[in-house]
Amino acid sequence: MGFGPIGLPQILIILLIVLLIFGAKRLPEIGSSLGKGIRSFKSSVTGEEEPKPTTVNSETPDSEEGKK
C-alpha cells in the first residue's frame, strides 16, 4: 500500500511527529476545525447552504395521552 513515493512507514512517522507536536488532546480539535473548514469551502464552491440542525422534541404523542 503506497501513496506514490510515500509508503506506510513514512506515513506512520509523519503521524507520530504530528502527535508529538500537537498532543493527543488537541488532535480532535484540529480535526474538527479542519472538517468545518472543508465543509465551508465545499458549500461556498457548490453554492449550497448547509441544512440547519433541528432539535428533537423529547415528548412523544404517547406521553401526552398519559397526562390526560
N, C-alpha and C positions, 0 to 999 in steps of 0.2 A: 504494500500500500504506500504509494508515494505521491507527493504533490509536486511534480516537476523535479527540480533538483533538491527539494527539501523532503527528507524522509521522516519516518516515525521518530527515530531518536532525536533528531533536531527539533521537531515539534514539541516533544516532551521536555527538552532542555529549555526551550523558549517559555513554555507554560510554567516551569519551575522558577525561572527568573522573574516572570510576572508575579507569581505568588509571593516570592521573597520581597519584591519591591513594594507591592501594594498591601499585602497581608490578606489573610483569609476573611477578615471582617469587611473589608472594602470591596472585595470582588463582586458580591451580589449587587451592591450599589452601582458599581461601574457597569455591570451587565444590564441593570435596569435602565440606567440613563442612556446607554448605548442603544437599547431596544426602543426607547421612546424617541430618540433622535432619528433612528431608521424609519419608524412609523411616520413621524412627522415629515421626513423627506419624501417618503413614498406617497403620502397623501397630498403633498404640495405638487409633486410631479404629475400625479394622475388627476388632480383636481377634485378628488373625492374627500368628503369630510368624514371623520370617524363618528360612528354612532355613539350617542351618549349612553353611558351605562344606566340601566333602570334599577330602581330599588324594588326589592321584593317584599310585599306585604306579608308579615308572618301569620296573619289571621286568614283562615280559610272559611268558605261558606259553612262548613260543618260546625266550626266553632261558634258561629253566630247563632245557629239553631239551638245550641245548648244554653245560650244566655236567655232565651225567650221563656 
